[in-house]
Amino acid sequence: MLGRIGIAVVSVVASMGNAAPVDRELIDELCDMIRANYVFPDVANDVALHLESRADEGAYDDLDRMALSSLLTRDLQEFTKDRHFGVRPLPEGWEPPAEDPELEPAEEPVGIPWERSPFGVYNVDRLDGNIGYLDLREFGPVDVVRDSIMAAVQLLKGSSALVLDLRKNGGGDPATVQLLCSYLFDPSEPVHLNSLYFRPTDTTTEFWTDPERPELAMGDIPIYVLTSPYTFSGAEECAYNLQTRERATIVGETTGGGAHPVNGFPIARSVVAMIPVGRAINPVTKTNWEGVGVVPDVEVPSDEALDEARRMIFDELIANGDPRAIWGKYGMISADGGLEIDPETIREIVGSYTDREIRAVDGALEYRRKGAPDWRPLHRVDDDVYMIDGLSDFRLEVDRDGEGSIIGLRGLYRGNEDYSARE
């Protein structure tokens, strides 16, 4: 995960227009940093030898900082298959912080001006059927985004189910992952979510659920997490935490596969090396998702994941007798144009019903109150159940006699399911 970036200054991208010969000392310093800090010591030595060999061949000569950074990143990632590994140019004239030349961990994803961002919380909504929806694009620094996460949790409380959309989430602060996950489990018993081992300090940090406001926890509702190949790092940790604890169903595509927190190391005051210094250790699997990603429980194209999750949620809630889910499912089907209807059923339902009437036009049904100027499409959403196009709070149900012949229609209004009006 992009959990620990060593210097926040890397969020400033400078113009790199002037090429300059590469100082071999830059490569040597980079290799020393890799040997001392990369999470796997044996791999660290091998990749350093690889870069030194490439430098001996002149691969890095006469490149400006931008081109050098790109080529080094490519070489590092091709050799290690570690997508967190990389090199980025520092702004021209960059100087190390005066107070501490060592790294000051800053939980700030590169290139995100947090003071002007929505703090990762892109959208909070209540979908039809009382489904909570959170589109989270970043796990920003916990001290910066805590209020936004808490506000989202407050808005989502009371949902019958939750969709957590991580399809466009590239990761961030593991403490923010911990904060959000703390509200998705039963608050009465702490859950060990993840551990991070850091090679430079030879220490392991454990992350447990610990909601600041237990009354807002949603530990008893179904959770569906949406993923894509873009889902990466801390976003993968969130999905993996919930999946391995059997707390959520993952829907979408396999994620990017990055489980190594990084620190940034300035090299020769010219570039910054983003070196993976640790690894995630899941308490259930004893491993992580590095290189393989989080594999969804239900695999569908990511752009279809929300619809698939909604269908699954509706079926689950309907099985538990939730009438709001029935309305949600029917509304979703109607919005998609309704179910196919055969010619015999069309002939059977067409007719006049007291003050309403139904007709067929080009193999589709239309509905209106008698005397109204406009006919409206009528969609079949279930056996003998129909909804008027664009009207989500009213449906028609067909009444039949003991022999199966239609004898009338019932109008059913949302929120008044026990009321029926024969027409």
Secondary structure as a PSIPRED ss2 file (coil, helix, strand):
# PSIPRED VFORMAT (PSIPRED V4.0)

   1 M C   1.000  0.000  0.000
   2 L C   1.000  0.000  0.000
   3 G C   1.000  0.000  0.000
   4 R C   1.000  0.000  0.000
   5 I E   0.000  0.000  1.000
   6 G C   1.000  0.000  0.000
   7 I C   1.000  0.000  0.000
   8 A H   0.000  1.000  0.000
   9 V H   0.000  1.000  0.000
  10 V H   0.000  1.000  0.000
  11 S H   0.000  1.000  0.000
  12 V C   1.000  0.000  0.000
  13 V C   1.000  0.000  0.000
  14 A C   1.000  0.000  0.000
  15 S C   1.000  0.000  0.000
  16 M C   1.000  0.000  0.000
  17 G C   1.000  0.000  0.000
  18 N C   1.000  0.000  0.000
  19 A C   1.000  0.000  0.000
  20 A E   0.000  0.000  1.000
  21 P C   1.000  0.000  0.000
  22 V C   1.000  0.000  0.000
  23 D C   1.000  0.000  0.000
  24 R H   0.000  1.000  0.000
  25 E H   0.000  1.000  0.000
  26 L H   0.000  1.000  0.000
  27 I H   0.000  1.000  0.000
  28 D H   0.000  1.000  0.000
  29 E H   0.000  1.000  0.000
  30 L H   0.000  1.000  0.000
  31 C H   0.000  1.000  0.000
  32 D H   0.000  1.000  0.000
  33 M H   0.000  1.000  0.000
  34 I H   0.000  1.000  0.000
  35 R H   0.000  1.000  0.000
  36 A H   0.000  1.000  0.000
  37 N H   0.000  1.000  0.000
  38 Y C   1.000  0.000  0.000
  39 V C   1.000  0.000  0.000
  40 F C   1.000  0.000  0.000
  41 P H   0.000  1.000  0.000
  42 D H   0.000  1.000  0.000
  43 V H   0.000  1.000  0.000
  44 A H   0.000  1.000  0.000
  45 N H   0.000  1.000  0.000
  46 D H   0.000  1.000  0.000
  47 V H   0.000  1.000  0.000
  48 A H   0.000  1.000  0.000
  49 L H   0.000  1.000  0.000
  50 H H   0.000  1.000  0.000
  51 L H   0.000  1.000  0.000
  52 E H   0.000  1.000  0.000
  53 S H   0.000  1.000  0.000
  54 R H   0.000  1.000  0.000
  55 A H   0.000  1.000  0.000
  56 D H   0.000  1.000  0.000
  57 E C   1.000  0.000  0.000
  58 G C   1.000  0.000  0.000
  59 A C   1.000  0.000  0.000
  60 Y C   1.000  0.000  0.000
  61 D C   1.000  0.000  0.000
  62 D C   1.000  0.000  0.000
  63 L E   0.000  0.000  1.000
  64 D C   1.000  0.000  0.000
  65 R H   0.000  1.000  0.000
  66 M H   0.000  1.000  0.000
  67 A H   0.000  1.000  0.000
  68 L H   0.000  1.000  0.000
  69 S H   0.000  1.000  0.000
  70 S H   0.000  1.000  0.000
  71 L H   0.000  1.000  0.000
  72 L H   0.000  1.000  0.000
  73 T H   0.000  1.000  0.000
  74 R H   0.000  1.000  0.000
  75 D H   0.000  1.000  0.000
  76 L H   0.000  1.000  0.000
  77 Q H   0.000  1.000  0.000
  78 E H   0.000  1.000  0.000
  79 F H   0.000  1.000  0.000
  80 T H   0.000  1.000  0.000
  81 K C   1.000  0.000  0.000
  82 D C   1.000  0.000  0.000
  83 R C   1.000  0.000  0.000
  84 H C   1.000  0.000  0.000
  85 F C   1.000  0.000  0.000
  86 G E   0.000  0.000  1.000
  87 V E   0.000  0.000  1.000
  88 R E   0.000  0.000  1.000
  89 P E   0.000  0.000  1.000
  90 L C   1.000  0.000  0.000
  91 P C   1.000  0.000  0.000
  92 E C   1.000  0.000  0.000
  93 G C   1.000  0.000  0.000
  94 W C   1.000  0.000  0.000
  95 E C   1.000  0.000  0.000
  96 P C   1.000  0.000  0.000
  97 P C   1.000  0.000  0.000
  98 A C   1.000  0.000  0.000
  99 E C   1.000  0.000  0.000
 100 D C   1.000  0.000  0.000
 101 P C   1.000  0.000  0.000
 102 E C   1.000  0.000  0.000
 103 L C   1.000  0.000  0.000
 104 E C   1.000  0.000  0.000
 105 P C   1.000  0.000  0.000
 106 A E   0.000  0.000  1.000
 107 E C   1.000  0.000  0.000
 108 E C   1.000  0.000  0.000
 109 P C   1.000  0.000  0.000
 110 V C   1.000  0.000  0.000
 111 G C   1.000  0.000  0.000
 112 I C   1.000  0.000  0.000
 113 P C   1.000  0.000  0.000
 114 W H   0.000  1.000  0.000
 115 E H   0.000  1.000  0.000
 116 R H   0.000  1.000  0.000
 117 S C   1.000  0.000  0.000
 118 P C   1.000  0.000  0.000
 119 F C   1.000  0.000  0.000
 120 G C   1.000  0.000  0.000
 121 V E   0.000  0.000  1.000
 122 Y E   0.000  0.000  1.000
 123 N E   0.000  0.000  1.000
 124 V E   0.000  0.000  1.000
 125 D E   0.000  0.000  1.000
 126 R E   0.000  0.000  1.000
 127 L E   0.000  0.000  1.000
 128 D C   1.000  0.000  0.000
 129 G C   1.000  0.000  0.000
 130 N C   1.000  0.000  0.000
 131 I E   0.000  0.000  1.000
 132 G E   0.000  0.000  1.000
 133 Y E   0.000  0.000  1.000
 134 L E   0.000  0.000  1.000
 135 D E   0.000  0.000  1.000
 136 L E   0.000  0.000  1.000
 137 R C   1.000  0.000  0.000
 138 E C   1.000  0.000  0.000
 139 F E   0.000  0.000  1.000
 140 G C   1.000  0.000  0.000
 141 P C   1.000  0.000  0.000
 142 V H   0.000  1.000  0.000
 143 D H   0.000  1.000  0.000
 144 V H   0.000  1.000  0.000
 145 V H   0.000  1.000  0.000
 146 R H   0.000  1.000  0.000
 147 D H   0.000  1.000  0.000
 148 S H   0.000  1.000  0.000
 149 I H   0.000  1.000  0.000
 150 M H   0.000  1.000  0.000
 151 A H   0.000  1.000  0.000
 152 A H   0.000  1.000  0.000
 153 V H   0.000  1.000  0.000
 154 Q H   0.000  1.000  0.000
 155 L H   0.000  1.000  0.000
 156 L H   0.000  1.000  0.000
 157 K C   1.000  0.000  0.000
 158 G C   1.000  0.000  0.000
 159 S C   1.000  0.000  0.000
 160 S C   1.000  0.000  0.000
 161 A E   0.000  0.000  1.000
 162 L E   0.000  0.000  1.000
 163 V E   0.000  0.000  1.000
 164 L E   0.000  0.000  1.000
 165 D E   0.000  0.000  1.000
 166 L C   1.000  0.000  0.000
 167 R C   1.000  0.000  0.000
 168 K C   1.000  0.000  0.000
 169 N C   1.000  0.000  0.000
 170 G C   1.000  0.000  0.000
 171 G C   1.000  0.000  0.000
 172 G E   0.000  0.000  1.000
 173 D C   1.000  0.000  0.000
 174 P H   0.000  1.000  0.000
 175 A H   0.000  1.000  0.000
 176 T H   0.000  1.000  0.000
 177 V H   0.000  1.000  0.000
 178 Q H   0.000  1.000  0.000
 179 L H   0.000  1.000  0.000
 180 L H   0.000  1.000  0.000
 181 C H   0.000  1.000  0.000
 182 S C   1.000  0.000  0.000
 183 Y C   1.000  0.000  0.000
 184 L C   1.000  0.000  0.000
 185 F C   1.000  0.000  0.000
 186 D C   1.000  0.000  0.000
 187 P C   1.000  0.000  0.000
 188 S C   1.000  0.000  0.000
 189 E C   1.000  0.000  0.000
 190 P C   1.000  0.000  0.000
 191 V C   1.000  0.000  0.000
 192 H E   0.000  0.000  1.000
 193 L E   0.000  0.000  1.000
 194 N E   0.000  0.000  1.000
 195 S E   0.000  0.000  1.000
 196 L E   0.000  0.000  1.000
 197 Y E   0.000  0.000  1.000
 198 F E   0.000  0.000  1.000
 199 R C   1.000  0.000  0.000
 200 P C   1.000  0.000  0.000
 201 T C   1.000  0.000  0.000
 202 D C   1.000  0.000  0.000
 203 T E   0.000  0.000  1.000
 204 T E   0.000  0.000  1.000
 205 T E   0.000  0.000  1.000
 206 E E   0.000  0.000  1.000
 207 F E   0.000  0.000  1.000
 208 W E   0.000  0.000  1.000
 209 T C   1.000  0.000  0.000
 210 D C   1.000  0.000  0.000
 211 P C   1.000  0.000  0.000
 212 E C   1.000  0.000  0.000
 213 R C   1.000  0.000  0.000
 214 P H   0.000  1.000  0.000
 215 E H   0.000  1.000  0.000
 216 L H   0.000  1.000  0.000
 217 A C   1.000  0.000  0.000
 218 M C   1.000  0.000  0.000
 219 G C   1.000  0.000  0.000
 220 D C   1.000  0.000  0.000
 221 I C   1.000  0.000  0.000
 222 P C   1.000  0.000  0.000
 223 I E   0.000  0.000  1.000
 224 Y E   0.000  0.000  1.000
 225 V E   0.000  0.000  1.000
 226 L E   0.000  0.000  1.000
 227 T E   0.000  0.000  1.000
 228 S C   1.000  0.000  0.000
 229 P C   1.000  0.000  0.000
 230 Y C   1.000  0.000  0.000
 231 T C   1.000  0.000  0.000
 232 F C   1.000  0.000  0.000
 233 S C   1.000  0.000  0.000
 234 G H   0.000  1.000  0.000
 235 A H   0.000  1.000  0.000
 236 E H   0.000  1.000  0.000
 237 E H   0.000  1.000  0.000
 238 C H   0.000  1.000  0.000
 239 A H   0.000  1.000  0.000
 240 Y H   0.000  1.000  0.000
 241 N H   0.000  1.000  0.000
 242 L H   0.000  1.000  0.000
 243 Q H   0.000  1.000  0.000
 244 T H   0.000  1.000  0.000
 245 R C   1.000  0.000  0.000
 246 E C   1.000  0.000  0.000
 247 R C   1.000  0.000  0.000
 248 A C   1.000  0.000  0.000
 249 T E   0.000  0.000  1.000
 250 I E   0.000  0.000  1.000
 251 V E   0.000  0.000  1.000
 252 G E   0.000  0.000  1.000
 253 E C   1.000  0.000  0.000
 254 T C   1.000  0.000  0.000
 255 T C   1.000  0.000  0.000
 256 G C   1.000  0.000  0.000
 257 G C   1.000  0.000  0.000
 258 G C   1.000  0.000  0.000
 259 A C   1.000  0.000  0.000
 260 H C   1.000  0.000  0.000
 261 P C   1.000  0.000  0.000
 262 V E   0.000  0.000  1.000
 263 N E   0.000  0.000  1.000
 264 G E   0.000  0.000  1.000
 265 F E   0.000  0.000  1.000
 266 P E   0.000  0.000  1.000
 267 I E   0.000  0.000  1.000
 268 A C   1.000  0.000  0.000
 269 R C   1.000  0.000  0.000
 270 S C   1.000  0.000  0.000
 271 V E   0.000  0.000  1.000
 272 V E   0.000  0.000  1.000
 273 A E   0.000  0.000  1.000
 274 M E   0.000  0.000  1.000
 275 I E   0.000  0.000  1.000
 276 P E   0.000  0.000  1.000
 277 V C   1.000  0.000  0.000
 278 G E   0.000  0.000  1.000
 279 R E   0.000  0.000  1.000
 280 A E   0.000  0.000  1.000
 281 I E   0.000  0.000  1.000
 282 N C   1.000  0.000  0.000
 283 P C   1.000  0.000  0.000
 284 V C   1.000  0.000  0.000
 285 T C   1.000  0.000  0.000
 286 K C   1.000  0.000  0.000
 287 T C   1.000  0.000  0.000
 288 N C   1.000  0.000  0.000
 289 W C   1.000  0.000  0.000
 290 E C   1.000  0.000  0.000
 291 G C   1.000  0.000  0.000
 292 V C   1.000  0.000  0.000
 293 G C   1.000  0.000  0.000
 294 V C   1.000  0.000  0.000
 295 V C   1.000  0.000  0.000
 296 P C   1.000  0.000  0.000
 297 D C   1.000  0.000  0.000
 298 V E   0.000  0.000  1.000
 299 E E   0.000  0.000  1.000
 300 V C   1.000  0.000  0.000
 301 P C   1.000  0.000  0.000
 302 S H   0.000  1.000  0.000
 303 D H   0.000  1.000  0.000
 304 E H   0.000  1.000  0.000
 305 A H   0.000  1.000  0.000
 306 L H   0.000  1.000  0.000
 307 D H   0.000  1.000  0.000
 308 E H   0.000  1.000  0.000
 309 A H   0.000  1.000  0.000
 310 R H   0.000  1.000  0.000
 311 R H   0.000  1.000  0.000
 312 M H   0.000  1.000  0.000
 313 I H   0.000  1.000  0.000
 314 F H   0.000  1.000  0.000
 315 D H   0.000  1.000  0.000
 316 E H   0.000  1.000  0.000
 317 L H   0.000  1.000  0.000
 318 I H   0.000  1.000  0.000
 319 A H   0.000  1.000  0.000
 320 N C   1.000  0.000  0.000
 321 G C   1.000  0.000  0.000
 322 D C   1.000  0.000  0.000
 323 P H   0.000  1.000  0.000
 324 R H   0.000  1.000  0.000
 325 A H   0.000  1.000  0.000
 326 I H   0.000  1.000  0.000
 327 W H   0.000  1.000  0.000
 328 G H   0.000  1.000  0.000
 329 K H   0.000  1.000  0.000
 330 Y H   0.000  1.000  0.000
 331 G H   0.000  1.000  0.000
 332 M H   0.000  1.000  0.000
 333 I H   0.000  1.000  0.000
 334 S H   0.000  1.000  0.000
 335 A H   0.000  1.000  0.000
 336 D C   1.000  0.000  0.000
 337 G C   1.000  0.000  0.000
 338 G C   1.000  0.000  0.000
 339 L C   1.000  0.000  0.000
 340 E C   1.000  0.000  0.000
 341 I C   1.000  0.000  0.000
 342 D C   1.000  0.000  0.000
 343 P H   0.000  1.000  0.000
 344 E H   0.000  1.000  0.000
 345 T H   0.000  1.000  0.000
 346 I H   0.000  1.000  0.000
 347 R H   0.000  1.000  0.000
 348 E H   0.000  1.000  0.000
 349 I H   0.000  1.000  0.000
 350 V C   1.000  0.000  0.000
 351 G E   0.000  0.000  1.000
 352 S E   0.000  0.000  1.000
 353 Y E   0.000  0.000  1.000
 354 T C   1.000  0.000  0.000
 355 D C   1.000  0.000  0.000
 356 R E   0.000  0.000  1.000
 357 E E   0.000  0.000  1.000
 358 I E   0.000  0.000  1.000
 359 R E   0.000  0.000  1.000
 360 A E   0.000  0.000  1.000
 361 V E   0.000  0.000  1.000
 362 D C   1.000  0.000  0.000
 363 G C   1.000  0.000  0.000
 364 A E   0.000  0.000  1.000
 365 L E   0.000  0.000  1.000
 366 E E   0.000  0.000  1.000
 367 Y E   0.000  0.000  1.000
 368 R E   0.000  0.000  1.000
 369 R E   0.000  0.000  1.000
 370 K C   1.000  0.000  0.000
 371 G C   1.000  0.000  0.000
 372 A C   1.000  0.000  0.000
 373 P C   1.000  0.000  0.000
 374 D C   1.000  0.000  0.000
 375 W C   1.000  0.000  0.000
 376 R E   0.000  0.000  1.000
 377 P E   0.000  0.000  1.000
 378 L E   0.000  0.000  1.000
 379 H E   0.000  0.000  1.000
 380 R E   0.000  0.000  1.000
 381 V E   0.000  0.000  1.000
 382 D E   0.000  0.000  1.000
 383 D C   1.000  0.000  0.000
 384 D C   1.000  0.000  0.000
 385 V E   0.000  0.000  1.000
 386 Y E   0.000  0.000  1.000
 387 M E   0.000  0.000  1.000
 388 I E   0.000  0.000  1.000
 389 D C   1.000  0.000  0.000
 390 G C   1.000  0.000  0.000
 391 L C   1.000  0.000  0.000
 392 S C   1.000  0.000  0.000
 393 D C   1.000  0.000  0.000
 394 F E   0.000  0.000  1.000
 395 R E   0.000  0.000  1.000
 396 L E   0.000  0.000  1.000
 397 E E   0.000  0.000  1.000
 398 V E   0.000  0.000  1.000
 399 D E   0.000  0.000  1.000
 400 R E   0.000  0.000  1.000
 401 D C   1.000  0.000  0.000
 402 G C   1.000  0.000  0.000
 403 E C   1.000  0.000  0.000
 404 G C   1.000  0.000  0.000
 405 S C   1.000  0.000  0.000
 406 I E   0.000  0.000  1.000
 407 I E   0.000  0.000  1.000
 408 G E   0.000  0.000  1.000
 409 L E   0.000  0.000  1.000
 410 R E   0.000  0.000  1.000
 411 G E   0.000  0.000  1.000
 412 L E   0.000  0.000  1.000
 413 Y E   0.000  0.000  1.000
 414 R C   1.000  0.000  0.000
 415 G C   1.000  0.000  0.000
 416 N C   1.000  0.000  0.000
 417 E C   1.000  0.000  0.000
 418 D C   1.000  0.000  0.000
 419 Y C   1.000  0.000  0.000
 420 S C   1.000  0.000  0.000
 421 A E   0.000  0.000  1.000
 422 R E   0.000  0.000  1.000
 423 E C   1.000  0.000  0.000
